[in-house]
Amino acid sequence: MLKLIPLICGIIGLLAAFVYFSWVSRVNGKKADYQIIAKNNDLFHRDEWMTIIITIIVLSAATGVFVGWFACGLYAYGAAVTLLVEFAGSRVIARGRTELSLTDDNTRAFRISYRSGAAAGLMMTSFGLLALGAIFIPFKLQSAVTAIACYAFGASTVVIFNRTRFKPVADLYDSYIETVVSAIILSSLAVKTSNITSTFNTRTAAIFPLIVIGIGILASVIGSLFVRGRERSWEGLHINICVIVSAVLVAVSSAFLSYRMLQSYVYAVALVIGVVLGIATAMCSSRKMIFVPAVLFAIAMIVPYYFIGLYGIALAALGFVAFTAVMISINTFGLVTDTKSTIVNLGNGYSTIASALAVLAVFVAFIDAGHLVTISIMVPKVLAGLLIGVTMPLVYVTIYNKSTEDKDYSFILDMTAILIPVLIGLFLGVQTLGGLMGGLVTSGMITSFLINNFGSNNESNREGSYLVVSSVNTLIKYMTIVALVLAPVFSEFGGIIPN
């Protein structure tokens, strides 16, 4: 019965997305101008599909050889679902831009913009939930949990190739998938460290994250009903009400689910902390702050860990990304309208925090998968990994800026994300790889804050800065998910260079 709850929530989310998309499609009372749609659909380049498919085939084979063939299947499955989700989401937003070009009414324009985003957000998150939930129906639970990181690996492989204006939305979807997968992986650790034995078992702990994001989709549907403001007057208020309503519903539902399924409210504490501090951190980062968001982010790590351990950190991230549909709605508002308002800044703040929390969730899952009790920076190899991790986001920014002029650099960028964690794990071992990921988490978050805050001050560079932030976030998450997938291999192998 528990397995069906995420599927039911996903279906409801898809139905709501269809309702919003139908409204947008008929708002002007005329047939779609498909020439305009084609012109507006520059959000996804189908000419990149061949490169993506070749990469997926090669990495699927490598995953099968080094990790296992079941993991290979999940990798290909995750990549295929994400290709479908990205293409469908870009088409929804392009249709919204088309309808917007056919209207001159401000109120209608605002509703077209937001409801296009709501349709895309609900569609993408619901598809993601359904695809993840479907894994647990035909397969054994332990096999699915062991190999599910490869699903996120496949999703990230597709997202990393997207270099269009759709990139920030793809980045949010990537954060959503990686956070849920990390929480599922850590569920077995939570059961081992818990004194509760009756209902809190491996089955309920693994399904719990899926049910939480299912409830998050329902909360996003309800929250979106509150967005009815007029452009330039009530849009900010109504969108903020949408965020607050969705967050409150997730928090309250989490408390109920935590006690009902896991026999303790302590798990709800981590989820609520993630919801509250995530929103607060995003709002601070959208207001040109750096130190305050960093402090709030630190609190979101320390407090859940104190109560539950590593699983608590993953749950805190899960609480924030549970209403990713709302975040995508806000983020796509700017894509549809081509405006740069405070709402768009808020959406980019959400993207940055969601990515940072996703990387953190993957990091703690890596610690468990790599059987790491401690990571000491007094070990020279670990310190070397930490230093490399700290510098990588800045290197990415430099290479990305060159890739806008020379596409050859794009290939270098993608290969770097794969090769660095592989080479470090192969030669220096899992401890050094842990140091690398620790540096990526901290430096990546601050780098994103800096670019998002100061790069967006210049109107002409604002959209470019958002794309840089999303690309940096995606690359960092890709490196961490590669490390997570290969952690058991490197843990057993130990590294070519001895300590």
C-alpha positions as CSV (number, residue, x, y, z in Angstrom):
1,M,0.0,0.0,0.0
2,L,2.8,2.4,0.8
3,K,4.3,1.9,-2.6
4,L,1.1,3.2,-4.2
5,I,1.1,6.6,-2.4
6,P,3.9,8.2,-4.4
7,L,2.3,6.9,-7.6
8,I,-1.1,8.4,-6.7
9,C,0.5,11.7,-5.8
10,G,2.4,11.7,-9.1
11,I,-0.8,11.1,-11.1
12,I,-2.6,13.9,-9.3
13,G,0.4,16.2,-10.1
14,L,0.3,15.3,-13.8
15,L,-3.5,15.9,-13.9
16,A,-3.0,19.4,-12.4
17,A,-0.2,20.1,-14.9
18,F,-2.5,19.1,-17.7
19,V,-5.2,21.5,-16.4
20,Y,-2.8,24.4,-16.3
21,F,-1.3,23.6,-19.7
22,S,-4.8,23.3,-21.2
23,W,-5.7,26.7,-19.8
24,V,-2.6,28.3,-21.2
25,S,-3.2,26.7,-24.6
26,R,-6.7,28.1,-24.9
27,V,-6.3,31.4,-23.1
28,N,-6.3,33.5,-26.3
29,G,-9.2,31.5,-27.9
30,K,-7.2,30.8,-31.1
31,K,-5.2,28.0,-32.6
32,A,-1.5,27.8,-31.8
33,D,0.9,29.5,-34.2
34,Y,3.4,26.6,-34.5
35,Q,5.9,28.8,-36.2
36,I,6.0,31.0,-33.1
37,I,6.3,27.9,-30.9
38,A,9.3,26.7,-33.0
39,K,10.9,30.1,-32.7
40,N,10.3,30.2,-29.0
41,N,11.4,26.6,-28.4
42,D,15.1,27.5,-28.2
43,L,15.1,26.0,-24.7
44,F,16.2,22.6,-25.9
45,H,18.4,21.8,-28.8
46,R,17.6,18.4,-30.4
47,D,20.8,18.5,-32.4
48,E,22.6,17.7,-29.1
49,W,20.7,14.4,-28.8
50,M,23.2,12.4,-30.8
51,T,26.0,13.4,-28.5
52,I,23.9,12.7,-25.4
53,I,22.8,9.2,-26.7
54,I,26.4,8.2,-27.5
55,T,27.6,9.3,-24.1
56,I,24.7,7.4,-22.4
57,I,25.6,4.2,-24.3
58,V,29.3,4.5,-23.3
59,L,28.6,5.3,-19.7
60,S,25.9,2.6,-19.5
61,A,28.5,0.0,-20.6
62,A,31.0,1.3,-18.1
63,T,28.5,1.2,-15.3
64,G,27.6,-2.3,-16.2
65,V,31.2,-3.5,-16.1
66,F,32.3,-1.7,-12.9
67,V,29.1,-1.5,-10.9
68,G,26.6,-4.1,-12.2
69,W,24.2,-4.7,-15.0
70,F,21.1,-3.9,-12.8
71,A,22.8,-0.5,-12.1
72,C,23.4,-0.2,-15.8
73,G,19.7,-0.6,-16.5
74,L,18.8,2.1,-13.9
75,Y,21.4,4.5,-15.4
76,A,19.8,4.1,-18.9
77,Y,16.3,4.4,-17.4
78,G,17.2,7.6,-15.5
79,A,18.7,9.1,-18.6
80,A,15.7,8.2,-20.8
81,V,13.2,9.6,-18.4
82,T,15.2,12.9,-18.0
83,L,15.4,13.3,-21.8
84,L,11.6,13.0,-22.0
85,V,11.1,15.4,-19.0
86,E,13.4,18.0,-20.4
87,F,11.9,18.0,-23.8
88,A,8.3,18.1,-22.5
89,G,9.1,20.8,-20.0
90,S,10.7,23.0,-22.7
91,R,7.7,22.5,-25.0
92,V,5.4,23.6,-22.2
93,I,7.4,26.8,-21.5
94,A,7.6,27.5,-25.3
95,R,3.9,27.3,-25.6
96,G,3.5,29.8,-22.7
97,R,5.8,32.2,-24.5
98,T,3.8,31.8,-27.6
99,E,0.5,32.6,-25.9
100,L,2.2,35.5,-24.1
101,S,3.2,37.0,-27.4
102,L,-0.5,37.0,-28.5
103,T,-1.9,38.9,-25.6
104,D,-1.6,42.6,-24.5
105,D,-3.5,42.3,-21.2
106,N,-1.3,42.6,-18.1
107,T,-3.4,40.4,-15.9
108,R,-3.7,37.7,-18.5
109,A,0.0,37.9,-19.3
110,F,0.9,37.4,-15.6
111,R,-1.3,34.3,-15.3
112,I,0.0,32.9,-18.6
113,S,3.6,33.3,-17.3
114,Y,3.0,31.7,-13.9
115,R,0.7,28.9,-15.0
116,S,3.1,27.9,-17.8
117,G,5.7,27.5,-15.1
118,A,3.3,25.7,-12.8
119,A,2.4,23.2,-15.6
120,A,6.1,22.6,-16.3
121,G,7.0,22.3,-12.6
122,L,4.2,19.9,-11.8
123,M,4.8,17.8,-14.9
124,M,8.5,17.5,-14.3
125,T,8.4,16.6,-10.6
126,S,5.4,14.3,-11.1
127,F,7.2,12.4,-13.9
128,G,10.3,12.2,-11.7
129,L,8.3,10.8,-8.7
130,L,6.5,8.3,-10.9
131,A,9.7,7.1,-12.5
132,L,11.4,6.6,-9.1
133,G,8.4,5.0,-7.5
134,A,8.1,2.5,-10.4
135,I,11.6,1.1,-9.5
136,F,10.3,-0.2,-6.2
137,I,7.3,-2.1,-7.6
138,P,8.9,-4.9,-9.7
139,F,12.3,-5.2,-8.0
140,K,13.5,-6.3,-4.6
141,L,13.8,-3.4,-2.2
142,Q,17.5,-4.0,-1.3
143,S,18.6,-4.3,-4.9
144,A,16.8,-1.1,-5.8
145,V,18.2,0.9,-2.9
146,T,21.8,-0.4,-3.6
147,A,21.7,0.6,-7.3
148,I,19.4,3.6,-7.3
149,A,22.3,6.1,-7.3
150,C,22.8,5.1,-10.9
151,Y,19.3,6.5,-11.8
152,A,20.5,9.9,-10.5
153,F,23.7,9.4,-12.5
154,G,21.7,8.9,-15.7
155,A,19.6,12.0,-15.0
156,S,22.6,14.2,-14.3
157,T,24.3,13.0,-17.5
158,V,21.4,14.4,-19.6
159,V,21.1,17.6,-17.5
160,I,24.8,18.4,-17.9
161,F,24.6,18.6,-21.7
162,N,21.8,21.3,-21.6
163,R,23.4,24.7,-22.3
164,T,20.2,26.5,-23.2
165,R,18.1,29.0,-21.4
166,F,16.2,26.0,-20.0
167,K,19.4,25.2,-17.9
168,P,18.2,26.7,-14.6
169,V,15.0,24.5,-14.7
170,A,17.0,21.4,-15.6
171,D,19.3,22.2,-12.7
172,L,16.4,22.3,-10.2
173,Y,15.1,19.0,-11.6
174,D,18.6,17.5,-11.1
175,S,18.7,18.7,-7.5
176,Y,15.3,17.2,-6.9
177,I,16.3,13.8,-8.2
178,E,19.7,13.7,-6.4
179,T,18.3,14.7,-3.1
180,V,15.5,12.1,-3.1
181,V,18.0,9.4,-4.2
182,S,20.4,10.3,-1.4
183,A,17.7,10.1,1.2
184,I,16.6,6.7,-0.1
185,I,20.3,5.4,0.0
186,L,20.7,6.6,3.6
187,S,17.4,5.1,4.8
188,S,19.2,1.8,5.6
189,L,21.7,3.7,7.8
190,A,18.8,5.3,9.6
191,V,17.3,1.9,10.4
192,K,20.6,0.6,11.7
193,T,21.1,3.5,14.1
194,S,17.4,3.6,15.4
195,N,16.1,1.9,18.4
196,I,12.6,1.7,16.8
197,T,12.0,-1.8,15.4
198,S,8.2,-2.2,14.9
199,T,7.2,0.0,11.9
200,F,10.5,1.7,11.3
201,N,12.2,-0.9,9.0
202,T,14.0,-0.8,5.7
203,R,10.8,-0.8,3.7
204,T,9.2,2.2,5.4
205,A,12.4,4.1,5.6
206,A,13.1,3.7,1.9
207,I,9.6,4.6,0.8
208,F,9.4,7.6,3.3
209,P,11.3,10.0,1.1
210,L,9.1,9.2,-1.9
211,I,6.0,9.8,0.1
212,V,7.4,13.1,1.4
213,I,8.0,14.5,-2.1
214,G,4.6,13.1,-3.2
215,I,3.0,15.2,-0.4
216,G,5.2,18.1,-1.7
217,I,3.6,17.8,-5.1
218,L,0.1,17.9,-3.6
219,A,1.2,21.0,-1.5
220,S,2.5,22.6,-4.7
221,V,-0.8,22.1,-6.4
222,I,-2.7,23.7,-3.5
223,G,-0.1,26.5,-3.2
224,S,-0.4,27.4,-6.9
225,L,-4.1,28.1,-6.5
226,F,-3.2,31.2,-4.5
227,V,-1.3,32.9,-7.4
228,R,-3.9,35.2,-8.9
229,G,-2.1,38.6,-8.6
230,R,-1.8,41.3,-11.3
231,E,1.5,42.1,-13.0
232,R,3.7,44.7,-11.2
233,S,1.3,45.0,-8.3
234,W,0.4,41.7,-6.5
235,E,2.6,39.2,-8.3
236,G,5.3,39.2,-5.5
237,L,2.7,38.9,-2.7
238,H,0.8,36.0,-4.3
239,I,3.9,34.1,-5.3
240,N,5.2,34.4,-1.8
241,I,1.9,33.2,-0.4
242,C,2.2,30.2,-2.7
243,V,5.6,29.4,-1.3
244,I,4.5,29.8,2.3
245,V,1.3,27.7,1.8
246,S,3.3,24.9,0.1
247,A,6.0,25.0,2.8
248,V,3.5,24.9,5.7
249,L,1.6,22.0,4.1
250,V,4.9,20.1,3.7
251,A,5.9,20.8,7.3
252,V,2.6,19.8,8.8
253,S,2.3,16.7,6.7
254,S,5.9,15.7,7.5
255,A,5.1,15.8,11.2
256,F,2.2,13.5,10.8
257,L,4.0,11.1,8.5
258,S,7.1,11.0,10.7
259,Y,5.1,9.8,13.7
260,R,2.8,7.6,11.7
261,M,5.4,5.8,9.6
262,L,8.6,6.1,11.7
263,Q,7.1,6.3,15.2
264,S,8.9,9.5,16.1
265,Y,8.6,13.3,15.5
266,V,12.3,13.7,15.4
267,Y,12.4,13.0,11.7
268,A,9.9,15.7,11.1
269,V,12.3,18.1,12.9
270,A,14.9,17.6,10.2
271,L,12.3,18.1,7.4
272,V,10.9,21.3,9.0
273,I,14.4,22.7,9.6
274,G,15.1,22.1,5.9
275,V,11.9,23.8,4.8
276,V,12.3,26.9,7.0
277,L,16.1,27.5,6.7
278,G,16.0,26.7,3.0
279,I,13.4,29.4,2.3
280,A,15.2,31.8,4.6
281,T,18.6,31.1,3.0
282,A,17.2,31.5,-0.5
283,M,15.5,34.8,0.3
284,C,18.7,36.1,1.8
285,S,20.8,35.1,-1.2
286,S,18.3,36.8,-3.5
287,R,18.9,40.0,-1.5
288,K,22.6,40.1,-2.2
289,M,23.7,38.5,1.0
290,I,26.5,35.9,1.4
291,F,27.5,35.5,5.0
292,V,23.9,35.1,6.4
293,P,23.0,32.4,3.9
294,A,26.2,30.5,4.7
295,V,25.4,30.6,8.5
296,L,21.8,29.4,7.9
297,F,23.2,26.7,5.6
298,A,25.5,25.6,8.4
299,I,22.6,25.4,10.9
300,A,20.7,23.3,8.4
301,M,23.6,20.8,8.6
302,I,24.4,20.8,12.3
303,V,21.0,20.6,13.9
304,P,19.5,17.7,11.9
305,Y,22.8,15.8,12.3
306,Y,22.6,16.3,16.1
307,F,19.2,14.7,16.2
308,I,19.4,11.9,13.6
309,G,22.9,11.8,12.1
310,L,23.6,11.7,8.4
311,Y,20.0,10.7,7.5
312,G,18.9,13.9,9.2
313,I,21.0,16.1,6.8
314,A,19.5,14.3,3.8
315,L,16.0,14.8,5.3
316,A,16.6,18.5,5.7
317,A,17.5,18.8,2.1
318,L,14.5,16.7,1.2
319,G,12.2,19.0,3.1
320,F,13.3,21.9,1.0
321,V,13.2,20.2,-2.4
322,A,9.8,18.6,-1.7
323,F,8.1,21.6,-3.3
324,T,10.4,21.8,-6.3
325,A,7.3,22.2,-8.5
326,V,6.8,25.7,-6.9
327,M,10.5,26.6,-7.4
328,I,10.3,25.6,-11.1
329,S,7.1,27.6,-11.4
330,I,8.9,30.7,-10.1
331,N,12.1,30.0,-12.2
332,T,10.2,29.6,-15.4
333,F,8.2,32.8,-14.8
334,G,11.3,34.6,-16.0
335,L,11.8,32.3,-19.0
336,V,8.3,32.9,-20.2
337,T,8.2,36.7,-19.7
338,D,11.9,37.5,-20.5
339,T,11.8,39.8,-17.5
340,K,14.3,40.3,-14.7
341,S,12.3,41.0,-11.6
342,T,12.7,40.3,-7.9
343,I,10.6,37.2,-8.4
344,V,13.1,35.9,-10.9
345,N,15.9,36.7,-8.4
346,L,14.0,34.7,-5.7
347,G,13.7,31.8,-8.1
348,N,17.5,31.8,-8.7
349,G,18.0,32.0,-5.0
350,Y,15.9,28.8,-4.6
351,S,17.9,27.1,-7.4
352,T,21.2,27.9,-5.7
353,I,20.1,26.6,-2.3
354,A,18.4,23.5,-3.8
355,S,21.7,22.7,-5.6
356,A,23.8,23.2,-2.5
357,L,21.5,21.0,-0.4
358,A,21.5,18.4,-3.1
359,V,25.3,18.3,-3.2
360,L,25.3,18.0,0.6
361,A,22.8,15.1,0.5
362,V,24.9,13.3,-2.0
363,F,28.0,13.9,0.1
364,V,26.5,12.3,3.2
365,A,25.3,9.4,1.1
366,F,28.9,9.1,-0.3
367,I,30.2,8.9,3.3
368,D,27.9,6.0,4.0
369,A,28.6,4.2,0.7
370,G,32.3,4.7,1.1
371,H,32.3,3.4,4.7
372,L,34.0,6.5,5.9
373,V,33.8,7.1,9.7
374,T,36.0,10.2,9.6
375,I,37.8,12.3,7.0
376,S,40.9,13.9,8.5
377,I,42.4,16.9,6.7
378,M,45.7,16.2,8.5
379,V,46.2,13.4,6.0
380,P,48.1,15.0,3.1
381,K,46.1,13.2,0.4
382,V,42.8,14.3,1.9
383,L,44.1,17.9,2.2
384,A,45.1,17.7,-1.5
385,G,41.6,16.6,-2.4
386,L,40.1,19.4,-0.4
387,L,42.2,22.0,-2.1
388,I,41.4,20.6,-5.6
389,G,37.7,20.6,-4.6
390,V,37.8,24.2,-3.4
391,T,39.4,25.4,-6.7
392,M,37.2,23.4,-9.1
393,P,34.2,25.8,-9.1
394,L,36.4,28.7,-10.1
395,V,38.0,26.7,-12.8
396,Y,34.6,25.7,-14.1
397,V,33.6,29.4,-14.3
398,T,36.7,30.2,-16.3
399,I,36.2,27.2,-18.7
400,Y,32.4,27.9,-19.0
401,N,33.1,31.5,-20.1
402,K,35.4,30.3,-22.8
403,S,32.9,27.6,-23.9
404,T,30.4,30.4,-24.8
405,E,32.9,31.4,-27.5
406,D,34.4,28.0,-28.4
407,K,32.2,24.9,-28.1
408,D,35.3,22.7,-27.8
409,Y,35.6,23.9,-24.2
410,S,32.1,22.5,-23.5
411,F,33.5,19.0,-24.2
412,I,36.4,19.7,-21.9
413,L,34.0,20.9,-19.2
414,D,31.9,17.7,-19.4
415,M,34.9,15.4,-19.4
416,T,36.4,17.2,-16.4
417,A,33.4,16.4,-14.4
418,I,33.7,12.7,-15.0
419,L,37.5,12.3,-15.1
420,I,38.5,14.2,-11.9
421,P,36.5,12.1,-9.4
422,V,37.4,8.9,-11.3
423,L,41.2,9.6,-11.4
424,I,41.3,10.8,-7.8
425,G,39.4,7.8,-6.5
426,L,41.5,5.4,-8.6
427,F,44.9,6.8,-7.6
428,L,44.4,8.4,-4.2
429,G,41.4,6.4,-2.8
430,V,38.0,7.1,-1.3
431,Q,39.4,9.3,1.6
432,T,40.9,11.8,-0.9
433,L,37.7,11.7,-2.9
434,G,35.8,12.6,0.3
435,G,38.1,15.6,0.7
436,L,37.4,16.6,-2.9
437,M,33.7,16.5,-2.3
438,G,33.9,18.5,0.9
439,G,35.7,21.2,-1.0
440,L,33.1,21.2,-3.8
441,V,30.2,21.6,-1.3
442,T,31.7,24.6,0.4
443,S,33.4,26.4,-2.4
444,G,30.5,25.6,-4.9
445,M,27.9,27.2,-2.7
446,I,29.9,30.4,-2.1
447,T,30.9,30.7,-5.8
448,S,27.2,30.4,-6.8
449,F,26.2,33.1,-4.2
450,L,28.9,35.4,-5.5
451,I,28.0,35.0,-9.2
452,N,24.3,35.1,-8.5
453,N,24.5,38.3,-6.4
454,F,27.2,40.4,-8.1
455,G,26.9,39.1,-11.6
456,S,23.2,39.9,-11.7
457,N,23.8,43.5,-10.9
458,N,24.5,44.3,-14.5
459,E,21.3,44.1,-16.6
460,S,23.2,43.0,-19.7
461,N,25.0,40.2,-17.9
462,R,22.2,39.1,-15.7
463,E,20.9,36.2,-17.8
464,G,24.4,35.0,-18.5
465,S,25.2,35.0,-14.8
466,Y,22.2,32.8,-14.1
467,L,23.3,30.3,-16.8
468,V,26.8,30.2,-15.3
469,V,25.4,29.5,-11.8
470,S,23.2,26.7,-13.1
471,S,26.1,25.2,-15.1
472,V,28.5,25.3,-12.2
473,N,25.8,23.8,-9.9
474,T,25.1,21.0,-12.4
475,L,28.8,20.2,-12.9
476,I,29.4,20.0,-9.1
477,K,26.4,17.7,-8.6
478,Y,27.6,15.6,-11.5
479,M,31.0,15.1,-9.9
480,T,29.5,14.2,-6.6
481,I,27.1,11.7,-8.1
482,V,29.9,10.1,-10.1
483,A,31.8,9.8,-6.8
484,L,28.7,8.3,-5.0
485,V,28.2,5.6,-7.7
486,L,31.9,4.6,-7.6
487,A,32.4,4.9,-3.8
488,P,31.9,1.2,-3.1
489,V,34.5,0.3,-5.9
490,F,37.1,2.8,-4.6
491,S,36.4,1.8,-1.0
492,E,37.3,-1.8,-1.8
493,F,40.1,-1.0,-4.2
494,G,41.9,1.4,-1.9
495,G,43.8,3.5,-4.4
496,I,47.0,2.9,-6.3
497,I,49.1,5.4,-4.3
498,P,49.4,4.2,-0.7
499,N,49.1,6.5,2.4
